């Protein structure tokens, strides 16, 4: 299901400073590793349920984000 904010979401490559889990495959993203973090372009919208993706899921899923 697509929420009304999905069009505003962008993925930013980020270096992890703490542990995260990939929202797609549940892989652990360890500090120092790069991952992709969802961001909202509009800074006035406070983001709900932003997802994190590991680099391999980003490679698999990137077609959906272009
Ligand atoms: Zn993943």
PDB file of the backbone (N, CA, C, O) and the ligand in Angstrom, with CONECT records:
HET     ZN  A 101       1
ATOM      1  N   UNK A   1       0.831  -1.189   0.000  1.00  0.00           N
ATOM      2  CA  UNK A   1       0.000   0.000   0.000  1.00  0.00           C
ATOM      3  C   UNK A   1       0.879   1.257   0.000  1.00  0.00           C
ATOM      4  O   UNK A   1       1.838   1.363   0.765  1.00  0.00           O
ATOM      5  N   UNK A   2       0.538   2.180  -0.852  1.00  0.00           N
ATOM      6  CA  UNK A   2       1.339   3.393  -1.013  1.00  0.00           C
ATOM      7  C   UNK A   2       0.708   4.517  -0.194  1.00  0.00           C
ATOM      8  O   UNK A   2      -0.460   4.853  -0.390  1.00  0.00           O
ATOM      9  N   UNK A   3       1.473   5.088   0.709  1.00  0.00           N
ATOM     10  CA  UNK A   3       0.935   6.197   1.480  1.00  0.00           C
ATOM     11  C   UNK A   3       1.110   7.493   0.709  1.00  0.00           C
ATOM     12  O   UNK A   3       1.856   7.547  -0.268  1.00  0.00           O
ATOM     13  N   UNK A   4       0.434   8.516   1.142  1.00  0.00           N
ATOM     14  CA  UNK A   4       0.504   9.767   0.390  1.00  0.00           C
ATOM     15  C   UNK A   4       1.871  10.426   0.481  1.00  0.00           C
ATOM     16  O   UNK A   4       2.160  11.346  -0.285  1.00  0.00           O
ATOM     17  N   UNK A   5       2.715   9.978   1.399  1.00  0.00           N
ATOM     18  CA  UNK A   5       4.036  10.577   1.504  1.00  0.00           C
ATOM     19  C   UNK A   5       5.101   9.824   0.718  1.00  0.00           C
ATOM     20  O   UNK A   5       6.240  10.283   0.632  1.00  0.00           O
ATOM     21  N   UNK A   6       4.754   8.678   0.145  1.00  0.00           N
ATOM     22  CA  UNK A   6       5.771   7.871  -0.510  1.00  0.00           C
ATOM     23  C   UNK A   6       6.485   8.602  -1.641  1.00  0.00           C
ATOM     24  O   UNK A   6       7.667   8.360  -1.884  1.00  0.00           O
ATOM     25  N   UNK A   7       5.789   9.482  -2.324  1.00  0.00           N
ATOM     26  CA  UNK A   7       6.412  10.208  -3.418  1.00  0.00           C
ATOM     27  C   UNK A   7       7.480  11.173  -2.912  1.00  0.00           C
ATOM     28  O   UNK A   7       8.328  11.623  -3.682  1.00  0.00           O
ATOM     29  N   UNK A   8       7.440  11.485  -1.635  1.00  0.00           N
ATOM     30  CA  UNK A   8       8.414  12.433  -1.082  1.00  0.00           C
ATOM     31  C   UNK A   8       9.624  11.741  -0.484  1.00  0.00           C
ATOM     32  O   UNK A   8      10.581  12.387  -0.057  1.00  0.00           O
ATOM     33  N   UNK A   9       9.567  10.414  -0.461  1.00  0.00           N
ATOM     34  CA  UNK A   9      10.656   9.691   0.190  1.00  0.00           C
ATOM     35  C   UNK A   9      11.862   9.570  -0.726  1.00  0.00           C
ATOM     36  O   UNK A   9      11.734   9.287  -1.918  1.00  0.00           O
ATOM     37  N   UNK A  10      13.015   9.787  -0.158  1.00  0.00           N
ATOM     38  CA  UNK A  10      14.253   9.556  -0.880  1.00  0.00           C
ATOM     39  C   UNK A  10      15.141   8.671  -0.017  1.00  0.00           C
ATOM     40  O   UNK A  10      15.003   8.648   1.206  1.00  0.00           O
ATOM     41  N   UNK A  11      16.038   7.953  -0.647  1.00  0.00           N
ATOM     42  CA  UNK A  11      16.966   7.117   0.102  1.00  0.00           C
ATOM     43  C   UNK A  11      18.328   7.780   0.112  1.00  0.00           C
ATOM     44  O   UNK A  11      18.846   8.191  -0.926  1.00  0.00           O
ATOM     45  N   UNK A  12      18.886   7.874   1.276  1.00  0.00           N
ATOM     46  CA  UNK A  12      20.188   8.499   1.421  1.00  0.00           C
ATOM     47  C   UNK A  12      21.183   7.470   1.930  1.00  0.00           C
ATOM     48  O   UNK A  12      20.906   6.745   2.886  1.00  0.00           O
ATOM     49  N   UNK A  13      22.336   7.410   1.290  1.00  0.00           N
ATOM     50  CA  UNK A  13      23.356   6.495   1.763  1.00  0.00           C
ATOM     51  C   UNK A  13      23.965   7.076   3.035  1.00  0.00           C
ATOM     52  O   UNK A  13      24.385   8.232   3.065  1.00  0.00           O
ATOM     53  N   UNK A  14      24.006   6.274   4.061  1.00  0.00           N
ATOM     54  CA  UNK A  14      24.406   6.742   5.384  1.00  0.00           C
ATOM     55  C   UNK A  14      25.351   5.730   6.003  1.00  0.00           C
ATOM     56  O   UNK A  14      25.191   4.525   5.807  1.00  0.00           O
ATOM     57  N   UNK A  15      26.325   6.207   6.741  1.00  0.00           N
ATOM     58  CA  UNK A  15      27.201   5.302   7.482  1.00  0.00           C
ATOM     59  C   UNK A  15      26.587   5.065   8.855  1.00  0.00           C
ATOM     60  O   UNK A  15      26.293   6.011   9.585  1.00  0.00           O
ATOM     61  N   UNK A  16      26.398   3.820   9.192  1.00  0.00           N
ATOM     62  CA  UNK A  16      25.731   3.496  10.457  1.00  0.00           C
ATOM     63  C   UNK A  16      26.602   3.893  11.645  1.00  0.00           C
ATOM     64  O   UNK A  16      27.793   3.586  11.675  1.00  0.00           O
ATOM     65  N   UNK A  17      26.015   4.568  12.610  1.00  0.00           N
ATOM     66  CA  UNK A  17      26.738   4.855  13.851  1.00  0.00           C
ATOM     67  C   UNK A  17      26.217   3.991  14.994  1.00  0.00           C
ATOM     68  O   UNK A  17      26.797   3.965  16.079  1.00  0.00           O
ATOM     69  N   UNK A  18      25.130   3.292  14.741  1.00  0.00           N
ATOM     70  CA  UNK A  18      24.650   2.312  15.718  1.00  0.00           C
ATOM     71  C   UNK A  18      24.011   1.159  14.950  1.00  0.00           C
ATOM     72  O   UNK A  18      23.920   1.210  13.723  1.00  0.00           O
ATOM     73  N   UNK A  19      23.575   0.136  15.648  1.00  0.00           N
ATOM     74  CA  UNK A  19      22.985  -1.018  14.978  1.00  0.00           C
ATOM     75  C   UNK A  19      21.619  -0.691  14.401  1.00  0.00           C
ATOM     76  O   UNK A  19      20.807  -0.010  15.028  1.00  0.00           O
ATOM     77  N   UNK A  20      21.382  -1.186  13.201  1.00  0.00           N
ATOM     78  CA  UNK A  20      20.080  -1.083  12.565  1.00  0.00           C
ATOM     79  C   UNK A  20      19.755  -2.445  11.983  1.00  0.00           C
ATOM     80  O   UNK A  20      20.624  -3.310  11.870  1.00  0.00           O
ATOM     81  N   UNK A  21      18.518  -2.623  11.621  1.00  0.00           N
ATOM     82  CA  UNK A  21      18.127  -3.834  10.911  1.00  0.00           C
ATOM     83  C   UNK A  21      17.523  -3.434   9.587  1.00  0.00           C
ATOM     84  O   UNK A  21      16.760  -2.471   9.509  1.00  0.00           O
ATOM     85  N   UNK A  22      17.859  -4.163   8.558  1.00  0.00           N
ATOM     86  CA  UNK A  22      17.304  -3.906   7.242  1.00  0.00           C
ATOM     87  C   UNK A  22      15.800  -4.166   7.274  1.00  0.00           C
ATOM     88  O   UNK A  22      15.360  -5.206   7.764  1.00  0.00           O
ATOM     89  N   UNK A  23      15.021  -3.239   6.763  1.00  0.00           N
ATOM     90  CA  UNK A  23      13.560  -3.384   6.766  1.00  0.00           C
ATOM     91  C   UNK A  23      13.085  -4.438   5.790  1.00  0.00           C
ATOM     92  O   UNK A  23      11.939  -4.882   5.863  1.00  0.00           O
ATOM     93  N   UNK A  24      13.935  -4.836   4.894  1.00  0.00           N
ATOM     94  CA  UNK A  24      13.538  -5.819   3.890  1.00  0.00           C
ATOM     95  C   UNK A  24      13.946  -7.238   4.276  1.00  0.00           C
ATOM     96  O   UNK A  24      13.119  -8.148   4.227  1.00  0.00           O
ATOM     97  N   UNK A  25      15.196  -7.439   4.657  1.00  0.00           N
ATOM     98  CA  UNK A  25      15.663  -8.811   4.910  1.00  0.00           C
ATOM     99  C   UNK A  25      16.045  -9.052   6.369  1.00  0.00           C
ATOM    100  O   UNK A  25      16.466 -10.155   6.716  1.00  0.00           O
ATOM    101  N   UNK A  26      15.906  -8.038   7.233  1.00  0.00           N
ATOM    102  CA  UNK A  26      16.241  -8.154   8.655  1.00  0.00           C
ATOM    103  C   UNK A  26      17.717  -8.361   8.950  1.00  0.00           C
ATOM    104  O   UNK A  26      18.086  -8.681  10.080  1.00  0.00           O
ATOM    105  N   UNK A  27      18.559  -8.182   7.950  1.00  0.00           N
ATOM    106  CA  UNK A  27      19.998  -8.283   8.171  1.00  0.00           C
ATOM    107  C   UNK A  27      20.426  -7.184   9.136  1.00  0.00           C
ATOM    108  O   UNK A  27      19.903  -6.070   9.118  1.00  0.00           O
ATOM    109  N   UNK A  28      21.388  -7.532   9.971  1.00  0.00           N
ATOM    110  CA  UNK A  28      21.928  -6.546  10.895  1.00  0.00           C
ATOM    111  C   UNK A  28      22.879  -5.615  10.142  1.00  0.00           C
ATOM    112  O   UNK A  28      23.745  -6.063   9.391  1.00  0.00           O
ATOM    113  N   UNK A  29      22.702  -4.340  10.355  1.00  0.00           N
ATOM    114  CA  UNK A  29      23.611  -3.347   9.774  1.00  0.00           C
ATOM    115  C   UNK A  29      24.472  -2.866  10.939  1.00  0.00           C
ATOM    116  O   UNK A  29      23.972  -2.261  11.888  1.00  0.00           O
ATOM    117  N   UNK A  30      25.763  -3.143  10.852  1.00  0.00           N
ATOM    118  CA  UNK A  30      26.624  -2.864  12.001  1.00  0.00           C
ATOM    119  C   UNK A  30      27.260  -1.475  11.893  1.00  0.00           C
ATOM    120  O   UNK A  30      27.419  -0.952  10.790  1.00  0.00           O
ATOM    121  N   UNK A  31      27.624  -0.879  13.029  1.00  0.00           N
ATOM    122  CA  UNK A  31      28.247   0.454  12.974  1.00  0.00           C
ATOM    123  C   UNK A  31      29.468   0.457  12.063  1.00  0.00           C
ATOM    124  O   UNK A  31      30.297  -0.451  12.110  1.00  0.00           O
ATOM    125  N   UNK A  32      29.564   1.487  11.236  1.00  0.00           N
ATOM    126  CA  UNK A  32      30.673   1.592  10.291  1.00  0.00           C
ATOM    127  C   UNK A  32      30.296   1.128   8.903  1.00  0.00           C
ATOM    128  O   UNK A  32      30.971   1.459   7.929  1.00  0.00           O
ATOM    129  N   UNK A  33      29.213   0.356   8.805  1.00  0.00           N
ATOM    130  CA  UNK A  33      28.735  -0.129   7.527  1.00  0.00           C
ATOM    131  C   UNK A  33      27.828   0.918   6.878  1.00  0.00           C
ATOM    132  O   UNK A  33      27.168   1.696   7.567  1.00  0.00           O
ATOM    133  N   UNK A  34      27.807   0.925   5.561  1.00  0.00           N
ATOM    134  CA  UNK A  34      26.899   1.835   4.877  1.00  0.00           C
ATOM    135  C   UNK A  34      25.543   1.184   4.678  1.00  0.00           C
ATOM    136  O   UNK A  34      25.446  -0.020   4.441  1.00  0.00           O
ATOM    137  N   UNK A  35      24.525   1.973   4.773  1.00  0.00           N
ATOM    138  CA  UNK A  35      23.181   1.489   4.517  1.00  0.00           C
ATOM    139  C   UNK A  35      22.386   2.638   3.917  1.00  0.00           C
ATOM    140  O   UNK A  35      22.864   3.771   3.849  1.00  0.00           O
ATOM    141  N   UNK A  36      21.184   2.338   3.490  1.00  0.00           N
ATOM    142  CA  UNK A  36      20.331   3.358   2.880  1.00  0.00           C
ATOM    143  C   UNK A  36      19.174   3.651   3.807  1.00  0.00           C
ATOM    144  O   UNK A  36      18.458   2.755   4.256  1.00  0.00           O
ATOM    145  N   UNK A  37      19.016   4.909   4.075  1.00  0.00           N
ATOM    146  CA  UNK A  37      18.045   5.360   5.044  1.00  0.00           C
ATOM    147  C   UNK A  37      16.984   6.169   4.304  1.00  0.00           C
ATOM    148  O   UNK A  37      17.307   7.020   3.475  1.00  0.00           O
ATOM    149  N   UNK A  38      15.748   5.904   4.601  1.00  0.00           N
ATOM    150  CA  UNK A  38      14.686   6.705   3.986  1.00  0.00           C
ATOM    151  C   UNK A  38      14.639   8.081   4.633  1.00  0.00           C
ATOM    152  O   UNK A  38      14.795   8.228   5.845  1.00  0.00           O
ATOM    153  N   UNK A  39      14.425   9.058   3.811  1.00  0.00           N
ATOM    154  CA  UNK A  39      14.278  10.432   4.273  1.00  0.00           C
ATOM    155  C   UNK A  39      13.089  11.046   3.571  1.00  0.00           C
ATOM    156  O   UNK A  39      12.690  10.604   2.493  1.00  0.00           O
ATOM    157  N   UNK A  40      12.535  12.055   4.184  1.00  0.00           N
ATOM    158  CA  UNK A  40      11.436  12.783   3.568  1.00  0.00           C
ATOM    159  C   UNK A  40      11.997  14.114   3.072  1.00  0.00           C
ATOM    160  O   UNK A  40      12.669  14.835   3.809  1.00  0.00           O
ATOM    161  N   UNK A  41      11.709  14.421   1.817  1.00  0.00           N
ATOM    162  CA  UNK A  41      12.239  15.656   1.233  1.00  0.00           C
ATOM    163  C   UNK A  41      11.689  16.897   1.924  1.00  0.00           C
ATOM    164  O   UNK A  41      12.388  17.900   2.074  1.00  0.00           O
ATOM    165  N   UNK A  42      10.447  16.820   2.337  1.00  0.00           N
ATOM    166  CA  UNK A  42       9.822  17.978   2.958  1.00  0.00           C
ATOM    167  C   UNK A  42      10.138  17.974   4.450  1.00  0.00           C
ATOM    168  O   UNK A  42       9.640  17.131   5.195  1.00  0.00           O
ATOM    169  N   UNK A  43      10.964  18.917   4.877  1.00  0.00           N
ATOM    170  CA  UNK A  43      11.383  18.903   6.286  1.00  0.00           C
ATOM    171  C   UNK A  43      10.262  19.225   7.255  1.00  0.00           C
ATOM    172  O   UNK A  43      10.416  19.038   8.462  1.00  0.00           O
ATOM    173  N   UNK A  44       9.135  19.705   6.747  1.00  0.00           N
ATOM    174  CA  UNK A  44       8.021  20.008   7.637  1.00  0.00           C
ATOM    175  C   UNK A  44       7.124  18.804   7.908  1.00  0.00           C
ATOM    176  O   UNK A  44       6.257  18.840   8.781  1.00  0.00           O
ATOM    177  N   UNK A  45       7.346  17.757   7.154  1.00  0.00           N
ATOM    178  CA  UNK A  45       6.586  16.532   7.428  1.00  0.00           C
ATOM    179  C   UNK A  45       7.422  15.674   8.360  1.00  0.00           C
ATOM    180  O   UNK A  45       8.556  15.326   8.032  1.00  0.00           O
ATOM    181  N   UNK A  46       6.893  15.340   9.480  1.00  0.00           N
ATOM    182  CA  UNK A  46       7.647  14.489  10.390  1.00  0.00           C
ATOM    183  C   UNK A  46       7.420  13.046  10.031  1.00  0.00           C
ATOM    184  O   UNK A  46       6.307  12.520  10.039  1.00  0.00           O
ATOM    185  N   UNK A  47       8.521  12.448   9.722  1.00  0.00           N
ATOM    186  CA  UNK A  47       8.488  11.146   9.099  1.00  0.00           C
ATOM    187  C   UNK A  47       8.021  10.056  10.034  1.00  0.00           C
ATOM    188  O   UNK A  47       8.376   9.997  11.211  1.00  0.00           O
ATOM    189  N   UNK A  48       7.211   9.202   9.455  1.00  0.00           N
ATOM    190  CA  UNK A  48       6.637   8.081  10.155  1.00  0.00           C
ATOM    191  C   UNK A  48       7.196   6.805   9.541  1.00  0.00           C
ATOM    192  O   UNK A  48       7.234   6.663   8.319  1.00  0.00           O
ATOM    193  N   UNK A  49       7.621   5.899  10.371  1.00  0.00           N
ATOM    194  CA  UNK A  49       8.055   4.585   9.898  1.00  0.00           C
ATOM    195  C   UNK A  49       9.061   4.628   8.753  1.00  0.00           C
ATOM    196  O   UNK A  49       8.879   3.956   7.737  1.00  0.00           O
ATOM    197  N   UNK A  50      10.097   5.398   8.911  1.00  0.00           N
ATOM    198  CA  UNK A  50      11.118   5.422   7.871  1.00  0.00           C
ATOM    199  C   UNK A  50      11.923   4.131   7.932  1.00  0.00           C
ATOM    200  O   UNK A  50      12.252   3.628   9.006  1.00  0.00           O
ATOM    201  N   UNK A  51      12.226   3.616   6.759  1.00  0.00           N
ATOM    202  CA  UNK A  51      12.880   2.311   6.684  1.00  0.00           C
ATOM    203  C   UNK A  51      14.366   2.440   6.412  1.00  0.00           C
ATOM    204  O   UNK A  51      14.843   3.440   5.874  1.00  0.00           O
ATOM    205  N   UNK A  52      15.074   1.404   6.797  1.00  0.00           N
ATOM    206  CA  UNK A  52      16.503   1.303   6.511  1.00  0.00           C
ATOM    207  C   UNK A  52      16.713   0.088   5.623  1.00  0.00           C
ATOM    208  O   UNK A  52      16.065  -0.942   5.814  1.00  0.00           O
ATOM    209  N   UNK A  53      17.601   0.199   4.666  1.00  0.00           N
ATOM    210  CA  UNK A  53      17.888  -0.929   3.781  1.00  0.00           C
ATOM    211  C   UNK A  53      19.380  -1.202   3.745  1.00  0.00           C
ATOM    212  O   UNK A  53      20.185  -0.272   3.695  1.00  0.00           O
ATOM    213  N   UNK A  54      19.745  -2.465   3.771  1.00  0.00           N
ATOM    214  CA  UNK A  54      21.145  -2.814   3.592  1.00  0.00           C
ATOM    215  C   UNK A  54      21.514  -2.617   2.117  1.00  0.00           C
ATOM    216  O   UNK A  54      20.639  -2.506   1.258  1.00  0.00           O
ATOM    217  N   UNK A  55      22.809  -2.574   1.840  1.00  0.00           N
ATOM    218  CA  UNK A  55      23.231  -2.279   0.464  1.00  0.00           C
ATOM    219  C   UNK A  55      22.769  -3.354  -0.520  1.00  0.00           C
ATOM    220  O   UNK A  55      22.439  -3.030  -1.661  1.00  0.00           O
ATOM    221  N   UNK A  56      22.735  -4.632  -0.107  1.00  0.00           N
ATOM    222  CA  UNK A  56      22.320  -5.644  -1.076  1.00  0.00           C
ATOM    223  C   UNK A  56      20.831  -5.543  -1.392  1.00  0.00           C
ATOM    224  O   UNK A  56      20.431  -5.795  -2.528  1.00  0.00           O
ATOM    225  N   UNK A  57      20.012  -5.184  -0.425  1.00  0.00           N
ATOM    226  CA  UNK A  57      18.596  -4.970  -0.732  1.00  0.00           C
ATOM    227  C   UNK A  57      18.420  -3.723  -1.588  1.00  0.00           C
ATOM    228  O   UNK A  57      17.557  -3.680  -2.465  1.00  0.00           O
ATOM    229  N   UNK A  58      19.231  -2.720  -1.333  1.00  0.00           N
ATOM    230  CA  UNK A  58      19.136  -1.528  -2.171  1.00  0.00           C
ATOM    231  C   UNK A  58      19.407  -1.899  -3.624  1.00  0.00           C
ATOM    232  O   UNK A  58      18.712  -1.433  -4.527  1.00  0.00           O
ATOM    233  N   UNK A  59      20.415  -2.736  -3.850  1.00  0.00           N
ATOM    234  CA  UNK A  59      20.711  -3.160  -5.216  1.00  0.00           C
ATOM    235  C   UNK A  59      19.537  -3.900  -5.836  1.00  0.00           C
ATOM    236  O   UNK A  59      19.226  -3.720  -7.013  1.00  0.00           O
ATOM    237  N   UNK A  60      18.884  -4.740  -5.027  1.00  0.00           N
ATOM    238  CA  UNK A  60      17.741  -5.506  -5.542  1.00  0.00           C
ATOM    239  C   UNK A  60      16.523  -4.640  -5.774  1.00  0.00           C
ATOM    240  O   UNK A  60      15.756  -4.863  -6.711  1.00  0.00           O
ATOM    241  N   UNK A  61      16.348  -3.639  -4.902  1.00  0.00           N
ATOM    242  CA  UNK A  61      15.094  -2.888  -4.906  1.00  0.00           C
ATOM    243  C   UNK A  61      15.170  -1.552  -5.630  1.00  0.00           C
ATOM    244  O   UNK A  61      14.147  -0.887  -5.798  1.00  0.00           O
ATOM    245  N   UNK A  62      16.351  -1.149  -6.059  1.00  0.00           N
ATOM    246  CA  UNK A  62      16.496   0.245  -6.494  1.00  0.00           C
ATOM    247  C   UNK A  62      15.595   0.634  -7.656  1.00  0.00           C
ATOM    248  O   UNK A  62      15.279   1.811  -7.832  1.00  0.00           O
ATOM    249  N   UNK A  63      15.178  -0.353  -8.453  1.00  0.00           N
ATOM    250  CA  UNK A  63      14.267  -0.016  -9.545  1.00  0.00           C
ATOM    251  C   UNK A  63      12.995   0.642  -9.041  1.00  0.00           C
ATOM    252  O   UNK A  63      12.390   1.469  -9.723  1.00  0.00           O
ATOM    253  N   UNK A  64      12.601   0.257  -7.834  1.00  0.00           N
ATOM    254  CA  UNK A  64      11.368   0.831  -7.293  1.00  0.00           C
ATOM    255  C   UNK A  64      11.532   2.267  -6.838  1.00  0.00           C
ATOM    256  O   UNK A  64      10.552   2.987  -6.649  1.00  0.00           O
ATOM    257  N   UNK A  65      12.771   2.675  -6.665  1.00  0.00           N
ATOM    258  CA  UNK A  65      12.991   4.001  -6.083  1.00  0.00           C
ATOM    259  C   UNK A  65      13.381   5.047  -7.124  1.00  0.00           C
ATOM    260  O   UNK A  65      13.490   6.231  -6.806  1.00  0.00           O
ATOM    261  N   UNK A  66      13.589   4.618  -8.352  1.00  0.00           N
ATOM    262  CA  UNK A  66      14.015   5.582  -9.363  1.00  0.00           C
ATOM    263  C   UNK A  66      12.808   6.354  -9.906  1.00  0.00           C
ATOM    264  O   UNK A  66      12.965   7.215 -10.771  1.00  0.00           O
TER     265      UNK A  66
HETATM  266 ZN    ZN A 101      18.512  -6.167   3.389  1.00  0.00          ZN
END
